[in-house]
């Protein structure tokens, strides 16, 4: 049975306006609770939520109790805050209902909360009795989970003509795009329940430039092509069938792989896919290289970037999966055997970005590790630099630049005893922005970075290094230029026109 009713536009308008007047916004909730950001309190693993205000003093308290704490409120008390047509509209949409066998108590069968200026409804994370509901097969995942928040931080909100949101759940990604930067968006989910919630959310936010469709991935939009595709598919490996929002098949990659295999048919030239997912790394097979194989014969037309956020080994994953299922040692042994059969070295979670390049330049395939301040601006900088660097037929871009050592880079030098004296034996460069990178480099590279002050061009540095013999005499200038390009990609050096965003400006 589907919750919520799709009543009249006036009912949606009454509810939407009341929520705003009650200051049921991210800012209003944060002010009431003394928080820096709504995600600080709400994104708590699998069960976001708050403690109910002891006695609701106003409409905002009542809404927090009903929609975030998930508790019942006395009908007479609530009637002092919600009256007339507004009350009728809440009931007409099935947002407010009487507790069975307790008609004097009112509760909400859904969770309803603000997300970046929208109001989004999803399934509750617990029942009135406090039991978790997230194990229901077609559970509609909340849009205030930390995973959704992280994904939104990495999405590029640049204008686009049309956007497709796959595995859309509440349709929050498509609706935010329609509100802020997409001329038209489509949200597609395989379950009837998620599609129903998505359409409810579309109407609640009065977005006419969004469509919510039910179907298996691209099936409802066959024949169409998109500038932007976003997806947050289920990606958890499964020993047996589980909840639809989480179950990614035996290796966790079943849905993600299907999205990428069909991507060339649906992505326009210069279009991009942003996919929040988790994948498997095997010995000698980084995840991003495996993704390129899924693109098939047309893989050379696409750049593949993977921004890794969290990495866990098979033993760690087996332990966590067993703990979350409250299973036994026997279950953990099953997980270990399952992952060993799949030849899993690591499981990596992060953002997959695939770009349909327009030029004939070579495609690139790279992985970077997300830093503490990595966001959409850093990812766009990186994609732009790699596109430019991959398209160069010579190395003039870096050789004629005046490279500058990044402000936040560190150089770690290991001293060891050589010929009776301490001398440098290992140099490691480290940076945490725009990404986390460590590079154990030869001594000449360490000297080069230390000399980059933004005043001398790279070709002059090469000539100086040769003359002073801190650059090997047999090093070709092309290899020197390639190393400079890598140092820019890694964030150790900056050159004019390609300086990454600085954390303090974001």
Secondary structure by P-SEA (a helix, b strand, c coil): ccccccccaaaaaaaaaaaaaacccaaaaaaaacccccccccccccbbbbccccccccaaaaaaacccccccccaaaaaacccaaaaaaaaaacccccccccccbbbbcbbbbbcccbbbbccccccccccccccccccccccccaaaaaaaaacccccccbbbbcccccaaaaaaaaaccccbbbbbbccaaaaaaaaaaaaaaccccbbbbbcccccccccccccbbbbbccbbbbcccccccccccccccaaaaaaaaaccccccccbbbbbbbbbbbcccccaaaaaaaaaccccccbbbbbbccccccaaaaaaaaaaaacccaaaaaaaaaaaaaaccccccbbbbbbbbcccccbbbbbbbbbcccccaaaaaaaaaaaaaaaacccccccccccccccccbbbbbbbbbccccccccbbbbbbcccbbbbbbccaaaaaaaaaccccccaaaaaaaaaaaccccccccaaaaaaaaaaaaaacccccccccccccccc
